[in-house]
C-alpha cells in the first residue's frame, strides 16, 4: 500500500510527476479540431453529441442592460469521488495525480475518481475509468453525497455528483491496487494541502469541502454513515437566470474565427486544443477550452461569532445560474481586466477595508477546472478578522455550521465558496482556527 504522509512529500511527488510529464496541449484553430464543428444552430459541438457544447447565451432579465456571452453547456452529470478508509486509527483518502490539458502545471492532485458521464461510459472509445463502478454504487457506505455546482459565469447550469465513500481496510487495499499510481494520504494532510498554491485540483477541493466538520479537528468525530443515495438539494429555484440560447455568430460583442473572442479582448476566449502523448483513457484528443483573460480574485472574510465562526457571503445569480441563486464569498471577481464599473470599484474598496482590519490573512493561488478551462487561476484569500470586530457590513454573515449543512445538502454553494470552505477546514486542521 502506497502512502504519502506529509504536505511536503505530497508536493514533492506532484513535482516529480510534472517534471516527467510527456503530454502536450497544442493550440489548434477551432476550425481544425478533430471531431468538433459548428452546427446549423450555431453551436460548437462534438460529432457524437456527447461531452459538452459551446453555445451563445443572451440574458434579458435586465432589459436596460441585456448581457450575452458564450457558455459551456454540459448536461451530463459527472462523478467526483474520494475513497476514504481508516488505517492505524486515522482517516486516509485515496488520491491520484491527474493530467488535464488546461491545468497550468499539467498535473495536480485529484480525487480517486474524476470523470464525466461520457468518459465513464467510454464514449471516446478508450479505456474504462478505474473504480468508477464503485464510485457510482448506491450500496456503499457514504460520508457525503450531493450534487454541486460549477462556475456559473462560464457554465450553463453544470453540476457534478460529489461523493466521499468509506471503505474498510481490506477493501481499501484491494481498491488501491485497481487505481493506477494512486496513494493513500491522511485526510489532515489533504486539508492542509488546500492552503498550498497550485497543488490540489478544483475537483478534489470541492469534494474535500464535504469532509465532515466534526471529523476535521478530531479523528473520533465521524458523522453519520449512510448507504444508498442521499437526498439532494432543493429543486431548482425559479428566481435563477432564464437565458436564451442563441447562435454563437449572433453574439454582437463576440467574434467567431480561429477562436471565439470578445471584440474588446475582455473576459475570456474559447480556443482549440489538441492533446497528445499522455496516458489517459485515449492516447490523443481535440477539444475547445475556455481561456480567461486574467486571474480571478476571491476573498472570504471570517470572524468569531457567539456560536463559532461566521463567514461573509452573498447570494448571487450569474448568467448560468439556471438552478437558482448560489452563495458565494462576498468579494469575488472573475476577470481582473474588468474594472470599469462603479459597483466593482465599491466592492474592491470594501474588500480592502475588510482586509486592513484582519489579524491574519491566508492566501493561495488555485487553478480552476483544467478539463474545460485553459490557465484559469484565481487568488484565494481568507481574512481572519480581529476578535470583537462588529463594524459594517452587518448583513451577509452566515455561521460555519449553516454553511456546512448547506454544503452537505448540495446544489447551493458556489465552487469558489467550497474551495474557501476546504481552506477553512485546513486552518482548523493545523490549529490556526477553532470551529
C-alpha positions as CSV (number, residue, x, y, z in Angstrom):
1,X,0.0,0.0,0.0
2,X,1.5,3.3,-1.1
3,X,1.1,6.2,1.3
4,X,2.2,9.9,1.5
5,X,2.4,11.2,5.0
6,X,3.0,15.0,4.8
7,X,2.3,18.1,2.6
8,X,6.0,18.5,1.6
9,X,6.0,14.8,0.5
10,X,2.8,15.3,-1.5
11,X,4.1,18.4,-3.2
12,X,7.4,16.7,-4.0
13,X,5.7,13.7,-5.6
14,X,3.5,16.1,-7.6
15,X,6.5,18.0,-8.8
16,X,8.3,14.8,-9.7
17,X,5.4,13.8,-12.0
18,X,5.2,17.2,-13.6
19,X,8.9,17.1,-14.4
20,X,8.5,13.7,-16.2
21,X,5.3,14.6,-18.0
22,X,5.3,13.8,-21.7
23,X,1.9,15.1,-22.6
24,X,1.5,18.2,-24.7
25,X,-1.5,20.5,-25.1
26,X,-1.1,22.2,-28.5
27,X,-3.1,25.2,-29.8
28,X,-5.4,24.4,-32.7
29,X,-7.8,26.7,-34.6
30,X,-11.4,25.8,-33.7
31,X,-12.0,25.0,-37.4
32,X,-9.2,22.4,-37.2
33,X,-10.5,20.5,-34.2
34,X,-10.9,16.8,-35.0
35,X,-14.5,15.7,-34.2
36,X,-15.8,19.2,-33.5
37,X,-17.7,21.5,-35.7
38,X,-20.2,24.4,-35.8
39,X,-23.7,23.0,-36.2
40,X,-26.5,24.5,-38.2
41,X,-27.8,26.0,-34.9
42,X,-24.6,27.9,-34.5
43,X,-23.3,25.7,-31.6
44,X,-19.8,24.3,-31.3
45,X,-20.4,20.6,-30.7
46,X,-18.7,17.1,-30.8
47,X,-19.8,14.8,-33.7
48,X,-21.1,12.3,-31.1
49,X,-23.3,14.8,-29.4
50,X,-21.6,13.8,-26.2
51,X,-19.2,15.6,-23.8
52,X,-20.2,19.2,-23.9
53,X,-21.1,22.1,-26.3
54,X,-20.2,25.8,-26.5
55,X,-23.3,27.8,-27.0
56,X,-24.3,31.5,-27.3
57,X,-26.4,32.8,-24.4
58,X,-28.4,36.0,-24.0
59,X,-29.7,37.2,-20.7
60,X,-32.6,39.6,-21.0
61,X,-33.6,39.7,-17.3
62,X,-32.4,43.3,-17.2
63,X,-34.0,44.9,-20.3
64,X,-31.9,48.1,-19.9
65,X,-28.7,46.1,-19.8
66,X,-29.0,42.9,-21.8
67,X,-26.0,40.6,-21.5
68,X,-24.7,37.9,-23.8
69,X,-21.7,35.6,-24.0
70,X,-20.6,32.1,-24.9
71,X,-21.1,29.4,-22.2
72,X,-20.2,25.8,-21.9
73,X,-23.3,23.6,-21.8
74,X,-22.8,20.2,-20.3
75,X,-26.0,18.4,-19.3
76,X,-24.2,15.2,-18.3
77,X,-23.6,14.8,-14.5
78,X,-20.1,13.6,-13.8
79,X,-18.8,12.0,-10.7
80,X,-16.1,13.2,-8.3
81,X,-15.4,10.6,-5.7
82,X,-12.9,10.3,-2.9
83,X,-12.4,6.8,-1.3
84,X,-11.6,7.1,2.4
85,X,-10.6,4.4,4.9
86,X,-9.1,4.1,8.4
87,X,-5.5,3.0,8.9
88,X,-3.9,2.9,12.4
89,X,-6.7,5.0,13.9
90,X,-6.5,7.8,11.3
91,X,-8.5,8.6,8.2
92,X,-6.8,8.4,4.8
93,X,-8.1,9.4,1.3
94,X,-7.0,7.7,-1.9
95,X,-5.7,10.3,-4.4
96,X,-4.3,10.3,-7.9
97,X,-2.1,12.7,-9.9
98,X,-4.2,13.8,-12.8
99,X,-3.2,15.5,-16.1
100,X,-5.6,17.9,-17.6
101,X,-4.9,19.9,-20.8
102,X,-5.9,23.3,-19.3
103,X,-4.1,23.0,-16.0
104,X,-1.2,25.5,-15.9
105,X,1.2,23.0,-14.3
106,X,-0.1,20.0,-16.2
107,X,-0.7,17.7,-13.2
108,X,-2.4,18.3,-9.9
109,X,-3.6,16.1,-7.0
110,X,-7.1,14.7,-7.8
111,X,-9.8,12.6,-6.2
112,X,-9.9,8.9,-6.7
113,X,-12.4,9.1,-9.5
114,X,-13.0,12.2,-11.6
115,X,-15.0,11.5,-14.8
116,X,-17.8,12.9,-16.9
117,X,-20.5,10.5,-17.9
118,X,-19.2,10.4,-21.5
119,X,-15.8,9.4,-20.1
120,X,-17.0,6.6,-17.7
121,X,-19.4,5.3,-20.4
122,X,-16.3,5.3,-22.8
123,X,-18.0,7.5,-25.5
124,X,-14.4,8.2,-26.6
125,X,-13.9,4.5,-27.4
126,X,-11.0,4.3,-24.9
127,X,-10.4,2.5,-21.6
128,X,-12.8,2.4,-18.7
129,X,-12.2,4.7,-15.8
130,X,-10.7,2.6,-12.9
131,X,-13.0,2.0,-9.9
132,X,-15.9,4.0,-11.4
133,X,-18.4,1.3,-10.7
134,X,-17.7,1.5,-7.0
135,X,-17.7,5.3,-7.2
136,X,-21.3,5.2,-8.7
137,X,-22.6,2.4,-6.4
138,X,-25.5,3.2,-4.1
139,X,-24.7,0.2,-2.0
140,X,-21.6,1.6,-0.3
141,X,-21.2,3.5,3.0
142,X,-21.0,7.2,2.2
143,X,-19.9,10.2,4.3
144,X,-21.0,12.7,1.7
145,X,-23.1,12.5,-1.5
146,X,-24.6,15.6,-3.2
147,X,-24.8,17.5,-6.5
148,X,-22.6,20.5,-6.5
149,X,-22.5,23.4,-9.0
150,X,-19.5,24.7,-11.0
151,X,-18.6,28.1,-12.3
152,X,-22.0,29.7,-13.3
153,X,-20.3,32.6,-15.2
154,X,-18.8,30.1,-17.6
155,X,-21.1,27.0,-17.4
156,X,-24.8,26.8,-18.2
157,X,-26.1,25.1,-15.0
158,X,-23.4,22.4,-14.8
159,X,-23.4,20.1,-11.7
160,X,-21.3,17.1,-10.7
161,X,-22.1,14.4,-8.1
162,X,-19.6,14.8,-5.3
163,X,-19.1,11.7,-3.0
164,X,-16.9,10.5,-0.1
165,X,-17.1,6.7,0.2
166,X,-15.9,4.9,3.3
167,X,-14.2,1.6,2.8
168,X,-13.0,-0.9,5.3
169,X,-9.2,-1.5,5.5
170,X,-9.3,-4.8,3.5
171,X,-11.4,-3.4,0.7
172,X,-9.3,-0.2,0.6
173,X,-6.1,-2.2,-0.1
174,X,-7.8,-4.0,-2.9
175,X,-9.2,-0.8,-4.4
176,X,-5.9,0.9,-4.1
177,X,-4.4,-1.7,-6.4
178,X,-7.0,-1.1,-9.1
179,X,-6.4,2.6,-9.4
180,X,-3.0,3.1,-11.1
181,X,-0.4,5.2,-9.3
182,X,-2.7,6.1,-6.5
183,X,-1.6,6.9,-3.0
184,X,-3.3,7.0,0.4
185,X,-2.9,10.3,2.2
186,X,-4.1,11.3,5.7
187,X,-7.2,13.5,5.5
188,X,-5.4,16.0,7.7
189,X,-2.6,16.3,5.2
190,X,-5.1,16.8,2.3
191,X,-6.9,19.5,4.1
192,X,-3.7,21.3,5.0
193,X,-2.6,21.0,1.3
194,X,-5.6,23.1,0.3
195,X,-3.6,26.0,1.9
196,X,-0.8,25.4,-0.6
197,X,-0.8,27.1,-4.1
198,X,-1.3,25.1,-7.2
199,X,-1.3,21.6,-5.7
200,X,-4.9,20.3,-5.2
201,X,-7.2,20.4,-8.3
202,X,-10.6,22.1,-8.2
203,X,-12.4,18.8,-8.1
204,X,-10.6,17.5,-5.0
205,X,-11.1,20.8,-3.3
206,X,-14.8,20.5,-4.0
207,X,-15.0,17.0,-2.6
208,X,-12.9,17.9,0.5
209,X,-15.3,20.7,1.4
210,X,-17.8,18.0,2.2
211,X,-15.4,16.2,4.6
212,X,-17.5,16.3,7.9
213,X,-16.6,19.3,10.0
214,X,-16.8,17.2,13.2
215,X,-14.1,14.9,11.8
216,X,-11.8,17.8,10.8
217,X,-10.5,18.7,14.2
218,X,-10.8,15.2,15.7
219,X,-10.3,11.7,14.2
220,X,-13.0,10.4,16.5
221,X,-15.7,12.9,15.4
222,X,-17.1,11.0,12.4
223,X,-20.7,11.9,11.3
224,X,-23.5,9.7,10.1
225,X,-22.5,7.0,7.6
226,X,-25.3,6.1,5.2
227,X,-25.9,3.6,2.4
228,X,-28.0,4.5,-0.6
229,X,-28.4,7.8,-2.4
230,X,-28.8,10.8,-0.1
231,X,-31.4,13.4,-0.8
232,X,-30.0,16.2,-2.9
233,X,-30.5,19.9,-2.6
234,X,-33.8,21.7,-3.2
235,X,-35.4,21.8,-6.6
236,X,-34.2,24.5,-9.0
237,X,-35.3,28.0,-7.9
238,X,-37.4,29.9,-10.4
239,X,-35.5,33.0,-9.3
240,X,-32.5,31.8,-11.2
241,X,-31.5,33.0,-14.6
242,X,-33.5,32.1,-17.6
243,X,-31.2,32.9,-20.5
244,X,-31.9,32.4,-24.2
245,X,-29.6,30.1,-26.2
246,X,-28.6,31.8,-29.5
247,X,-26.1,31.0,-32.3
248,X,-22.5,32.0,-31.4
249,X,-22.3,34.1,-34.5
250,X,-25.2,36.3,-33.4
251,X,-23.4,37.5,-30.2
252,X,-23.0,41.1,-31.0
253,X,-19.8,41.8,-29.0
254,X,-18.1,38.5,-29.8
255,X,-16.4,37.3,-32.9
256,X,-16.0,33.7,-34.2
257,X,-12.9,32.8,-36.2
258,X,-10.0,30.6,-35.2
259,X,-11.2,31.3,-31.7
260,X,-14.2,32.9,-30.1
261,X,-13.2,36.2,-28.6
262,X,-14.7,39.4,-27.1
263,X,-14.3,42.2,-29.5
264,X,-12.5,44.3,-26.8
265,X,-10.4,41.2,-25.8
266,X,-12.1,41.1,-22.4
267,X,-13.3,38.3,-20.1
268,X,-12.2,35.2,-21.9
269,X,-11.7,33.4,-25.3
270,X,-12.7,29.9,-26.4
271,X,-9.7,28.3,-28.1
272,X,-8.9,24.9,-29.6
273,X,-6.6,22.4,-28.1
274,X,-5.0,19.1,-29.2
275,X,-3.7,16.7,-26.5
276,X,-1.0,14.2,-27.3
277,X,1.4,11.9,-25.6
278,X,-0.1,11.1,-22.2
279,X,-1.7,8.1,-20.5
280,X,-5.4,8.9,-20.1
281,X,-8.3,6.8,-21.4
282,X,-7.4,7.7,-25.0
283,X,-4.0,8.5,-26.5
284,X,-5.0,11.8,-28.2
285,X,-8.0,14.0,-28.5
286,X,-9.1,17.5,-29.5
287,X,-11.4,19.9,-27.6
288,X,-12.3,23.5,-27.0
289,X,-11.1,25.2,-23.8
290,X,-12.3,28.5,-22.2
291,X,-9.3,30.7,-21.6
292,X,-9.7,33.6,-19.2
293,X,-8.1,36.9,-19.9
294,X,-6.7,37.4,-16.4
295,X,-6.6,35.9,-12.9
296,X,-9.6,35.8,-10.7
297,X,-9.8,37.1,-7.1
298,X,-11.7,35.6,-4.3
299,X,-11.7,36.9,-0.7
300,X,-13.7,35.5,2.2
301,X,-13.8,37.3,5.5
302,X,-14.1,35.2,8.6
303,X,-14.9,36.3,12.2
304,X,-15.5,34.7,15.5
305,X,-19.3,34.8,16.3
306,X,-21.1,33.9,19.5
307,X,-21.7,30.3,18.2
308,X,-18.4,29.8,16.4
309,X,-17.1,31.1,13.1
310,X,-19.1,33.3,10.7
311,X,-18.4,33.8,7.0
312,X,-19.2,36.9,5.0
313,X,-21.1,35.6,1.9
314,X,-23.5,36.9,-0.7
315,X,-26.4,35.4,-2.7
316,X,-26.0,36.0,-6.4
317,X,-27.4,35.0,-9.8
318,X,-24.9,34.6,-12.6
319,X,-25.8,34.2,-16.3
320,X,-25.5,30.4,-16.0
321,X,-27.4,30.2,-12.6
322,X,-30.4,28.3,-14.1
323,X,-30.7,26.3,-10.8
324,X,-31.3,29.5,-8.8
325,X,-29.1,31.8,-6.7
326,X,-25.9,30.5,-5.2
327,X,-24.0,31.5,-2.1
328,X,-20.6,33.0,-2.9
329,X,-17.8,34.8,-1.0
330,X,-18.8,38.4,-0.7
331,X,-15.8,39.5,-2.7
332,X,-15.4,37.6,-5.9
333,X,-14.1,38.8,-9.3
334,X,-13.6,36.6,-12.3
335,X,-11.6,38.8,-14.5
336,X,-9.1,41.4,-13.3
337,X,-9.3,43.2,-16.7
338,X,-12.9,44.1,-16.0
339,X,-12.5,47.0,-13.6
340,X,-14.7,49.7,-15.2
341,X,-18.0,49.6,-13.3
342,X,-18.7,51.6,-10.2
343,X,-20.1,48.6,-8.4
344,X,-16.8,46.8,-8.9
345,X,-14.8,49.7,-7.6
346,X,-17.0,49.9,-4.5
347,X,-16.5,46.1,-4.0
348,X,-12.7,46.5,-4.2
349,X,-12.8,49.4,-1.6
350,X,-14.9,47.3,0.8
351,X,-12.7,44.3,0.3
352,X,-9.6,46.3,1.1
353,X,-11.2,47.9,4.1
354,X,-12.1,44.5,5.5
355,X,-8.6,43.1,4.9
356,X,-7.0,46.1,6.7
357,X,-8.9,45.0,9.8
358,X,-7.8,41.4,9.6
359,X,-5.4,40.0,12.2
360,X,-4.3,37.3,9.8
361,X,-4.7,36.6,6.0
362,X,-4.1,33.2,4.4
363,X,-3.6,33.3,0.6
364,X,-3.1,30.7,-2.1
365,X,-3.3,30.6,-5.9
366,X,-5.5,27.8,-7.1
367,X,-6.2,26.5,-10.6
368,X,-9.8,26.0,-11.7
369,X,-11.2,23.2,-13.8
370,X,-8.3,22.1,-16.1
371,X,-10.6,19.9,-18.2
372,X,-12.6,22.8,-19.5
373,X,-10.5,25.9,-18.9
374,X,-7.0,26.9,-20.0
375,X,-4.8,28.6,-17.5
376,X,-7.7,29.6,-15.2
377,X,-6.0,30.8,-12.0
378,X,-7.5,32.6,-9.0
379,X,-6.1,34.1,-5.8
380,X,-8.0,32.9,-2.8
381,X,-7.7,34.9,0.4
382,X,-9.1,34.1,3.9
383,X,-9.2,37.2,6.0
384,X,-9.5,36.4,9.7
385,X,-11.0,39.5,11.4
386,X,-9.8,40.6,14.8
387,X,-11.8,39.4,17.7
388,X,-14.7,41.8,18.6
389,X,-14.9,43.1,15.0
390,X,-18.6,44.2,14.6
391,X,-18.5,47.0,12.1
392,X,-20.2,47.0,8.7
393,X,-21.3,45.1,6.8
394,X,-23.8,43.9,9.3
395,X,-25.7,41.6,6.9
396,X,-24.3,38.6,5.0
397,X,-22.7,36.8,7.9
398,X,-23.6,33.1,8.0
399,X,-22.3,30.7,10.5
400,X,-19.9,28.0,9.5
401,X,-22.3,25.3,10.8
402,X,-25.0,26.6,8.5
403,X,-22.6,26.7,5.5
404,X,-21.6,23.2,6.3
405,X,-25.2,22.0,6.4
406,X,-25.9,23.6,3.0
407,X,-22.7,22.1,1.5
408,X,-23.8,18.6,2.7
409,X,-27.2,19.0,1.1
410,X,-25.6,20.3,-2.1
411,X,-26.7,22.5,-5.1
412,X,-26.4,25.7,-3.2
413,X,-22.7,26.8,-2.6
414,X,-20.6,28.2,-5.4
415,X,-17.5,26.3,-6.3
416,X,-15.4,29.2,-5.1
417,X,-17.1,29.1,-1.7
418,X,-16.4,25.4,-1.5
419,X,-12.7,26.0,-2.1
420,X,-12.8,28.6,0.7
421,X,-14.6,26.1,3.0
422,X,-11.9,23.5,2.3
423,X,-9.2,26.0,3.2
424,X,-11.0,26.9,6.4
425,X,-11.1,23.2,7.3
426,X,-7.3,23.2,6.6
427,X,-6.8,26.0,9.0
428,X,-8.8,24.1,11.6
429,X,-6.7,21.0,11.0
430,X,-3.4,22.8,11.6
431,X,-4.8,24.6,14.7
432,X,-5.0,28.1,13.3
433,X,-8.8,28.3,13.7
434,X,-11.3,26.8,16.1
435,X,-14.7,25.9,14.6
